[in-house]
Amino acid sequence: MKFQFGPVVKERMKQMGMKPSHLARETGYCSQYIRDLLAGRRRWNETAINKTCEALGIDVEFKVTLGSENTRTESDIPD
């Protein structure tokens, strides 16, 4: 299953009453770039995800699945 980050961001922005222009200011990106990310016209990269999560107070946990029985979270993976 493919995870879509844009809808999560849109929902959080709605909860906070935040417009794309405000998110742009908070992340340091231009408004058009944020609107393109939210519309799916651009792909989210790690930096954009991190800045957006910080601005919106979102925690993201990545999970690696190695088959149906072997699911590991980031905290399970040794340094």
C-alpha positions, 0 to 999 in steps of 0.5 A: 500500500502506498502512503499519501502524505499530502492528504495528511498534511491537508487534514492537519492544516485544516485542523489548524486553520492554516493556509498553504501560504502560511505553511510556506512561510513556516517551511521557507518554501514558496507558496506555489511549491507548497500548493504543488506538493499538496496537489500532487504535482510535485513529489515530497522529498525528505527535507520537505517532509521534515520541515512540514512535520515540524511546522504542523507538529506531525510525527512520522514513523517509517516502517520496513516490511520484509514479508508478511511476518517480518515487520520492523519499526525504526526503533527495532533496527540497530544502529 
